């Protein structure tokens, strides 16, 4: 692919075969670095991606987004000044020969409050400089950057292109990569963490006649070879959909939590209850126990299933509420044959209930531990059970057995 692009870069424009005239929806803007081909759209405040309104992203909670992203630097960012960025490239693996030929941007207009979608097209390989300068200015002005897999792909690629074009790279603000949030929230219930799949299974929007990401570079190569602009129409729409989907996801993920007059935290969100299990576990990991508890209580109450009960038990145990944890693990044990549940119950029966016999019975059924750890737990429990039996007060007419584990009744 790279060799073909280099060959094209040296090819005279008139060498392209004649095609039927067609105009892509881009306007030419002359800049000090050359021609900039740009498409600009303003979305209505009522625009939705499936069931999610894009307007919610403008007032999303940076506190919640920072917790879900496990990135405290996002907590001080203003979502109303976020820049959403997505690139379409000549390759999927990066490298110095890969370029971003189409960059999609979205941002909130400070004057009108409306969402603006900008797309910059590199119509020829020699026109990359104006695009890079424009993108750099947008990044430098943003309070936060929002991408989907941008930390691993889009931003490293752009940094390389800045170097290759001998342009100063912009100051990069805090970066919210939605792919990592999506994995934490949706992967546990089996949602494939591709943007188009999340649109369908989480936002409720399914694309029609979308260009697969694997075909994007081939479409651009066809355009370079033939000059046929129609080859890029589907790619342009694909890119616009990607950018708007990210805006909708920020609005969904950043739903603010409400603190009641009593001081408790309430979670009100259109997220699926099964996704709230991921929210709760992420909040717990982020060091926000109240938010985690609110999310998991909501999940259990709204049909989150066994996994929500398991997560509530784990979070309750971490909070020191061992009675709640015990009740949830006991409820799970009635319906599932899970070594992890038996292990947690064995720990609670040993240290909280102090019912060593019940703990030992669970250990004998298997707790999924390594043999050495299992043997150590079994020996400790047998010793505690024996000690408990020998320490029982004498009862008239009942003498302790020489073998504490098997007491027997003797007649006088």
C-alpha positions in Angstrom: 0.0 0.0 0.0 2.7 2.5 1.0 4.6 1.8 -2.3 1.5 2.5 -4.3 0.9 5.7 -2.5 4.5 6.9 -3.1 4.1 6.0 -6.8 0.9 8.0 -6.9 2.6 11.0 -5.2 5.0 11.2 -8.1 2.3 10.8 -10.7 1.1 13.9 -12.6 -2.6 14.8 -11.9 -3.4 14.6 -15.6 -2.4 10.9 -15.7 -5.7 10.1 -14.0 -8.3 8.7 -16.3 -11.3 10.9 -17.1 -14.4 10.2 -15.0 -17.9 11.5 -14.9 -17.8 14.9 -13.0 -18.9 14.7 -9.4 -18.6 17.0 -6.4 -17.7 15.8 -2.9 -19.4 18.0 -0.2 -16.2 19.9 0.6 -15.4 23.6 0.2 -11.9 24.7 -0.7 -10.3 27.2 1.6 -7.0 28.9 0.8 -4.6 29.0 3.8 -1.0 30.2 4.1 0.0 26.5 3.9 -2.1 25.8 0.8 -5.6 24.5 -0.1 -7.7 23.1 2.7 -10.7 21.0 1.8 -13.3 21.2 4.5 -16.9 20.1 5.1 -18.8 21.8 8.0 -22.2 20.8 9.4 -24.2 22.0 12.3 -26.4 19.5 14.1 -29.8 20.4 15.6 -30.0 20.4 19.4 -32.6 17.7 19.0 -30.3 15.3 17.1 -30.0 11.8 18.5 -27.9 8.7 17.8 -30.5 6.0 18.5 -31.9 6.7 21.9 -29.1 9.0 23.0 -29.3 12.8 22.5 -26.0 14.4 21.5 -26.9 17.5 23.5 -26.4 15.6 26.8 -22.6 15.5 26.1 -22.4 19.3 26.5 -23.4 19.2 30.1 -22.0 15.8 31.0 -20.3 15.3 34.3 -16.5 15.5 34.0 -16.4 14.0 37.5 -18.2 10.8 36.3 -16.2 10.7 33.1 -12.9 10.9 35.0 -13.9 8.0 37.3 -15.0 5.8 34.4 -11.8 6.6 32.5 -9.6 6.1 35.7 -8.0 9.5 34.8 -8.3 12.2 37.5 -7.0 14.9 35.0 -10.4 14.8 33.2 -12.2 15.9 36.3 -11.3 19.6 35.8 -12.0 19.6 32.1 -15.1 21.4 30.6 -17.1 19.0 28.4 -18.5 22.0 26.6 -15.1 22.7 25.2 -14.2 19.1 24.2 -12.9 18.2 20.8 -14.0 14.9 19.3 -11.5 13.5 16.8 -11.5 10.5 14.4 -9.2 9.7 11.5 -9.5 7.6 8.3 -6.1 6.5 7.2 -4.2 4.7 4.4 -3.4 1.8 6.7 -4.6 0.2 10.0 -1.2 -0.4 11.5 0.4 3.0 11.6 4.0 3.6 10.6 5.7 6.5 8.9 4.1 5.7 5.5 0.5 5.9 6.9 -1.3 9.2 6.5 -4.7 10.4 7.8 -6.4 11.4 4.6 -9.7 12.3 6.3 -10.0 13.8 9.8 -13.4 14.2 11.5 -13.8 16.8 14.3 -16.7 17.8 16.5 -17.0 20.6 19.0 -19.6 22.8 20.6 -19.9 26.3 19.2 -19.3 28.7 22.1 -21.7 31.3 20.6 -24.6 29.2 19.5 -24.1 26.2 21.8 -24.7 23.9 18.8 -22.6 20.9 17.8 -20.4 21.5 14.7 -19.0 18.7 12.7 -15.9 19.4 10.6 -14.2 17.0 8.2 -10.9 17.8 6.5 -10.0 15.9 3.4 -6.5 15.4 1.9 -7.5 15.2 -1.8 -3.9 14.7 -2.8 -0.8 13.5 -0.8 0.9 16.9 -1.2 -2.0 18.7 0.6 -1.4 17.1 4.1 0.2 20.3 5.6 -2.9 22.5 5.7 -5.0 19.7 7.2 -2.4 19.1 10.0 -2.1 22.8 10.8 -5.9 23.1 11.1 -6.2 20.0 13.3 -3.3 21.3 15.5 -5.1 24.6 16.1 -8.3 22.8 17.1 -6.5 20.5 19.5 -4.6 23.3 21.1 -7.9 25.2 21.8 -9.7 22.3 23.4 -10.1 21.6 27.1 -10.2 17.8 26.5 -9.8 15.4 23.6 -12.2 12.6 23.0 -11.4 9.6 20.7 -12.2 6.0 20.3 -8.9 4.1 20.4 -7.1 7.4 19.8 -4.5 6.8 22.5 -3.2 3.8 20.6 -3.8 4.8 17.0 -5.1 8.3 16.0 -2.8 10.4 18.2 0.4 8.5 17.7 -0.3 8.6 13.9 -0.9 12.4 14.0 2.3 13.0 16.0 4.3 11.1 13.4 2.7 13.2 10.6 3.5 16.5 12.4 7.2 15.4 12.5 7.2 14.3 8.9 5.6 17.6 7.8 8.1 19.5 10.0 5.2 21.1 12.0 5.2 21.7 15.7 2.9 19.3 17.5 0.2 21.0 19.5 -0.2 20.9 23.3 -2.4 17.9 23.9 -5.1 18.3 26.6 -6.4 15.6 28.8 -7.5 12.6 26.6 -10.7 10.6 27.1 -10.4 7.4 25.1 -13.9 5.9 25.0 -12.7 2.5 23.9 -11.3 1.8 27.4 -14.5 3.0 29.1 -16.6 0.8 26.7 -14.5 -2.3 27.5 -15.1 -1.8 31.2 -18.8 -1.2 30.9 -20.0 -3.4 28.0 -17.5 -6.2 27.4 -18.7 -8.2 30.5 -22.1 -8.7 28.9 -20.7 -9.7 25.6 -20.9 -6.5 23.5 -18.1 -6.4 21.0 -16.2 -3.1 21.6 -16.3 -1.7 18.1 -17.9 1.6 17.7 -20.5 0.4 15.2 -21.4 -2.5 17.5 -21.7 -0.2 20.5 -23.9 2.1 18.5 -26.2 -0.8 17.8 -26.3 -2.6 21.1 -25.9 0.3 23.5 -27.2 3.4 21.7 -29.8 1.6 19.6 -28.7 2.9 16.2 -27.8 0.6 13.3 -25.9 2.0 10.3 -27.2 1.1 6.9 -24.8 0.6 4.0 -21.8 1.6 6.1 -18.3 1.2 4.7 -16.4 -1.3 6.8 -13.2 0.1 8.4 -11.2 -2.6 6.6 -12.2 -1.2 3.2 -11.6 2.5 3.9 -8.0 2.6 2.6 -9.0 0.8 -0.6 -11.6 3.4 -1.3 -9.1 6.2 -0.9 -6.6 4.4 -3.1 -9.2 4.0 -5.8 -9.9 7.7 -5.6 -6.2 8.5 -6.0 -5.9 6.2 -9.0 -9.1 7.2 -10.8 -10.1 10.6 -9.5 -13.6 9.2 -8.9 -14.9 11.2 -6.0 -17.8 8.8 -5.5 -15.4 6.3 -4.1 -15.1 8.5 -1.0 -18.8 9.2 -0.3 -19.3 6.2 1.9 -16.0 6.9 3.8 -17.0 10.5 4.5 -20.4 9.4 5.9 -18.7 6.6 7.9 -16.3 9.2 9.5 -19.2 11.6 10.3 -21.1 8.7 12.0 -18.1 7.8 14.1 -17.6 11.4 15.4 -21.3 11.9 16.3 -21.4 8.4 18.0 -18.6 9.5 20.3 -20.5 12.6 21.3 -23.6 10.5 22.1 -21.5 8.1 24.2 -20.0 11.0 26.2 -23.5 12.2 27.0 -24.6 8.6 28.0 -21.5 7.8 30.1 -21.3 11.3 31.7 -24.8 11.3 33.1 -24.4 13.2 36.4 -25.2 11.5 39.7 -27.6 13.1 42.2 -26.8 13.6 45.9 -29.9 13.5 48.0 -30.6 15.8 51.0 -29.7 12.8 53.2 -26.2 12.7 51.6 -26.6 9.5 49.6 -25.7 9.2 45.9 -28.5 8.3 43.5 -27.7 7.0 40.0 -30.2 7.9 37.2 -29.1 6.7 33.8 -30.5 5.1 30.7 -27.6 2.6 30.7 -28.6 -1.1 30.7 -28.5 -2.6 34.2 -25.9 -5.1 33.1 -23.6 -2.2 32.0 -24.0 -0.7 35.4 -22.2 -3.7 36.8 -19.2 -2.5 34.9 -19.8 1.1 36.1 -19.9 0.0 39.7 -16.7 -2.1 39.5 -14.9 0.8 37.7 -16.1 3.3 40.4 -14.9 0.9 43.1 -11.5 0.7 41.3 -11.4 4.4 41.0 -11.7 4.9 44.8 -15.4 6.1 44.7 -17.2 3.7 47.0 -20.4 5.7 47.3 -20.8 6.0 43.5 -20.0 2.3 43.2 -22.6 1.4 45.7 -25.3 3.6 44.1 -24.6 2.1 40.7 -24.7 -1.5 41.8 -27.9 -1.1 43.9 -29.5 0.4 40.8 -28.2 -2.6 38.7 -29.6 -5.2 41.1 -32.9 -3.4 41.4 -33.3 -3.1 37.6 -32.5 -6.6 36.4 -28.7 -6.8 36.3 -28.9 -10.6 37.0 -26.5 -12.8 38.9 -23.5 -10.8 37.9 -24.9 -7.7 39.6 -25.6 -9.7 42.8 -22.0 -11.0 42.7 -20.7 -7.4 42.2 -22.8 -6.1 45.0 -21.5 -8.9 47.3 -17.9 -8.0 46.4 -18.4 -4.2 46.9 -20.3 -4.8 50.1 -17.4 -6.9 51.4 -15.0 -4.1 50.5 -17.2 -1.6 52.3 -17.1 -3.8 55.5 -20.8 -4.8 55.1 -20.1 -8.5 55.6 -23.8 -9.3 56.4 -24.9 -8.0 53.0 -22.0 -9.8 51.3 -22.9 -13.1 53.0 -26.6 -12.8 52.0 -25.7 -12.1 48.4 -23.1 -14.9 48.1 -25.5 -17.4 49.8 -28.2 -16.4 47.2 -25.7 -16.9 44.4 -24.7 -20.3 45.7 -28.3 -21.6 45.5 -28.4 -20.9 41.7 -24.8 -21.4 40.4 -22.1 -23.9 40.9 -19.1 -21.6 41.1 -15.9 -22.2 42.9 -15.4 -18.4 43.3 -18.6 -18.1 45.2 -17.7 -21.0 47.5 -14.4 -19.5 48.2 -15.9 -16.2 49.3 -18.5 -18.0 51.4 -15.8 -20.1 53.0 -13.9 -16.9 54.0 -17.1 -15.3 55.4 -18.1 -18.5 57.3 -14.6 -18.7 58.8 -13.9 -15.1 59.7 -17.3 -13.5 60.0 -19.8 -16.2 61.0 -17.1 -18.3 62.6 -18.9 -21.5 61.5 -15.8 -23.5 60.7 -17.7 -26.7 59.9 -19.7 -25.0 57.1 -16.6 -23.3 55.8 -14.8 -26.7 55.7 -17.7 -28.3 53.9 -17.4 -25.7 51.1 -13.6 -26.2 51.0 -14.2 -30.0 50.5 -16.5 -29.2 47.5 -13.7 -27.1 45.9 -12.9 -23.4 45.9 -10.7 -23.2 42.8 -7.5 -22.5 44.8 -4.1 -23.9 44.1 -3.5 -27.2 45.9 -1.1 -25.7 48.4 -3.4 -22.9 49.3 -6.4 -25.3 49.5 -4.5 -27.6 51.9 -3.4 -24.7 54.1 -7.0 -23.5 54.3 -8.3 -27.0 55.1 -5.8 -27.6 57.8 -6.5 -24.2 59.4 -10.3 -24.9 59.4 -9.9 -28.4 60.8 -7.8 -27.0 63.6 -10.2 -24.2 64.4 -13.2 -26.7 64.3 -11.4 -29.0 66.7 -10.5 -26.1 69.0 -14.1 -24.9 69.0 -15.4 -28.4 69.9 -12.9 -28.9 72.7 -13.7 -25.5 74.1 -17.4 -26.2 74.5 -18.6 -26.1 78.1 -19.3 -29.5 79.7 -22.9 -30.5 79.8 -24.1 -32.8 82.6 -24.4 -36.4 81.3 -22.2 -35.6 78.2 -18.5 -36.2 78.1 -16.2 -35.0 75.3 -15.0 -37.6 72.9 -11.3 -38.4 72.6 -11.7 -37.4 69.0 -13.2 -33.9 69.0 -14.4 -34.2 65.4 -16.7 -37.1 66.2 -18.3 -36.6 69.7 -20.2 -39.6 71.1 -22.8 -40.0 73.9 -21.9 -42.3 76.8 -24.3 -43.6 79.4 -23.4 -43.6 83.1 
